[in-house]
Amino acid sequence: MTEKKKKFSPVIAADECKGCGRCVKACPKRVLLMDHRLNAMGYPNAIYGGDGCVGCGSCFYSCPEPGAITIIEETED
């Protein structure tokens, strides 16, 4: 019996992000970046740079905007 590997990804709601960068600074794996494009509110928003999220929640807990970041957990076969 093998354990299924868990994979995590932060999902950033671009229109909720105010571009403070706290999540980028808080991420121990450095997988979040600030986008150079502006969201509908006129702020640069955080984006997920790809594989590497460990699901620690540091980005979620450091974000002052409720609902801006959600951590999604997926199970790989």
PyMOL commands that set and color helices and strands:
alter all, ss='L'
color gray80, all
select helices_A, chain A and resi 22-26+58-62
alter helices_A, ss='H'
color red, helices_A
select strands_A, chain A and resi 5-12+32-38+44-48+69-76
alter strands_A, ss='S'
color yellow, strands_A
deselect
rebuild
show_as cartoon
